């Protein structure tokens, strides 16, 4: 069958568009185009993430008459703003009981996921993955980001988290460094089937995590790997 140049060009464009639509998005990817509503954000806010249902932004707050910055999430349908924490740069300047601030937030629908760490003056740390529904502000998950081989009493998780992806129902997956000196990583998932480690190794590409529908992808040993996120 012979096609005209015009028809052949149209078919080529359609195939290219289909390939683009089925390519998994990288962890944390979002189209940052604010859907302006009076209740979400204000003139001094700085947009961080947005999709067609919600947004995450940085805005000034006042603590004991001192201006600081907070990170907020807001669902367009409700217009309610929920504080998630502070930005990492500001949190690093805190007192002896320090926290990391909101790290690597990612947004799907009205559900936001991010990493957060707390540091005590006694060397104890809590490294967590947090998932919250911005329609209500309800905390869906707040779990340690991993389990050390030799847990230290009073500490939780491993940290730091290198990549996070989340589904609109709150199912979440992430890659965490288990041993920064040796370059070891773990791929974790938390969904309807529970919490589990999907893979461990020094050959996991830490920024390779991606999600397409309910299929989770990452690269290990130079090869693509996948699992179902229910």
N, C-alpha and C positions, 0 to 999 in steps of 0.2 A: 504494500500500500504506500502511495506517495502522498506526503503532506506538503502543504504550502509553507513558505517561510514563516508567515504570520501564525499559522496553527502550530507549527513546530516550536516557535518561541513561547506561545502560551502554555503548551504542555511542559516545556522545560521549567518555566516559572512555577507552575503548579507543583511539580515534583520537588523542586527546591524548597517551596513553602511547606510541603508535607514533611520533608526531612527535618527542617528547622523546628516544626511543631512537636515532633516526637523525640527530639534530643533532650536528655535529662538536664535540668537546670543545675548549676553549681550550688553548693551549700551557701545559704544566706542570700541568694540572689533575689532581688525584688525590683519591680518597676517603680521608681520613686517619682510619682506624679500625683501631687496632692489633690484630693477631692475636697475642695474648700467647703467647710461648714463652720458656722459661728462657734460651735462648742468644742471643736477639736483644734488644739493649738491656739496661738494668738500671734500678734505682730512680731513679737520677739522670739518666737520659737524657731528651731532649725530642724527641718525634716530629716529623719534618718532612714526610715523604711516606710513604704506604703503599698497597698494593693487596693482592690475595688471595695473592700469591706472595712479596712482599718488602717491606722498609721501609728508609727512610733517616732517620737520627736524629743528634742532637748529643749528645755525652757527654763527661765529663771525662777527660783523659789527663794523664800526668805526664811532663814533659820536664826531665831533670836535676833531679829532686825538686821541680820547680815545676808546679803544677796549671795546665793550659790546657784548651782545648776542641778536640775533633776532630769531624769529620762522618764517619759510618760508614754502610755499607750492609750489609744482611743478608738472605739468602734463607731463608725459613722451612724449606724442605726440608732444607737442610744445617745451618743454625744458625751458619754461619761468618760472622764480622764482618770487613769489609774497610774500612780507613781510606781515605777519598777526599780528605781535606785538612782545612783549618781553616775556621771560619766567616769571612765577609768582614770583620766588625768587628775580629776578633782579628788577622787577617792584615795589616790596615792599620797595626797598631802594631809591626810587625816591624822588622828592621834594614835595612841598605842594600840587601840582596838581598831584595826584597819579592815576595810573591805575593798575588793577589787573594783567595785562598780559593775555596771552592766556590760558584759563582754559578748561579742559576736552575736547580737540579736538577729533572729530570723523570724519572718512573719508569713503565715499562710491563712488566708481568710481573717478571722478575728482571733486566731491563736498565735501567741508569740512565745518563742523559746530563746533562752540565753544562758550563759554560764555566769557564775558568781562565786567569789572566794572570800573567806573571812580569815584574818590573821590575828592571833593573840600575841601579847608580849612574851609569852612563854614558848613560842615556837610551834604552837598547835595551829593547824589549818583546817578549814572546811571548804572543800571544792565541790560545788553543786551544779547540777543542771536544773533549771527552773522552767516550767511551762505554765502559762496563764491564759485564761480566756478573757479577752478585752471587752466582751459584751457585759460581763458581770464583775470582772476583776477576780473571779474565782481562781484559786491556785489549783491547777490540775496535777502537777508533779513538782516535787522539790526533792531530788535524790542525789546521793554522792555520785560523782562522775566516774567512779571506778573503785575497785577494792585492792589496796596494796598487798603484795606478797607477805610483807611483815607489817601489819597494821600497828599504828602508834596510838595508844589509849588517848582519847580526847580529840583525835583528828579523824577527818572523814575525806574520802575521795583521793584522787591522784593529782590531777591538774598539771599543766593547763589543757583546756579543751581547744582543739585546733579547728574543728568544723562541727556545725549542728544543722540538721534538717528537721522539719516538723510537718505533720499533717494537720488538716483542719479539725480532726477529731481529738488532737492532743498526743497522738503517737509520735515519738521522737527518737532520733538516732544521732550519735555523735562519735567523733574520733578524739581520743585523749592520749596524751603522752604518759606512758607508765614509767619511763626511765629516760629523762632528758639527756643524761650523759651517754647512754648507750643507744639512743635513738629508737627506743621501743614504743610501739603504739598499740592501742586496742580500738576495735570498732564495737560500739555498744548500741543496743536497741531497747526501747521500753514501749510496749504496746499492749493490746488486749491479752496477749499470751504471757505477759510478764516481762521481767527484766532479764537480759541475757547478753553475753559477750559473743559476738559473731566471728571475730577473728583477732589474732594477736601476732605481732611480728615487727621486725625492724625494717621490713621491706614494704610496709603500708605507706602509700603516698598521703600525707596528712591533710592535704587540701582537696583530695579527689572525691569527697563524699557528695553524692547527688541523689535526687529523688524524682522519680517519674511515676505518678499514680501511687501505687502501693509497692513499687519495686525500688529497693535501695541499691545504689551502685557505689563501688569504690575500687581503687586500683591497688593491687598488691603484687609485688614481684614483676611489675611491668605488665600484668595481665588484669583484665576486668573481672571483678567479682560482683555477685549480687545476692540479695536476700529479700524476703517478703517482710514488709512492715505493715502489720495488720491493724 
